[in-house]
Amino acid sequence: MLVKDEIEAVLKAAFTTTRLVVSDVSEAHRGHAGYQEGGQSHFDVAITAPEFAGLSRVAKHRAVHSALGAELIGRIHALSLDIAP
């Protein structure tokens, strides 16, 4: 399974998403630190879910990181998050 698909599946299971877009942007980082041949190292995630209402920016990021878990986060070099309630 692609890392992108894993991220999508985990976030859909953890949150009541009304918007979820996961993009593998690894190729844009070719030659930079953490780039892996074949991609799957740099991701942009845009997520909207009611669970984020009233949370600070840091709390939203922590919630996403917690949902993804240490093992999956450990395989990602860069994760950009756009989170909305």
C-alpha positions, 0 to 999 in steps of 0.5 A: 500500500502506498504511504499516501493511501495509508495516511488517507485510510488512517485519517478517515478512520480517526476523524469525521472528515468533510474534506481530505486531500493527501498529496505526495509532493516528494518529487518537488523535493528531489535533491533535498534532504529526506528525498527518497527515490520513488517518492513517498517521503513528503506529503501535503494534507488538507483535512476538515473535520468537526473534531478540530473545532475549538482546538488550537493549531498545535492541538490540531497538529498533535491530533493528526500526528497521534492518529497517524502514529509513530510508525507511519510518521517515522516513514515520512520525512515531511508532512505539511498540514492544512487543518480546519474544523 
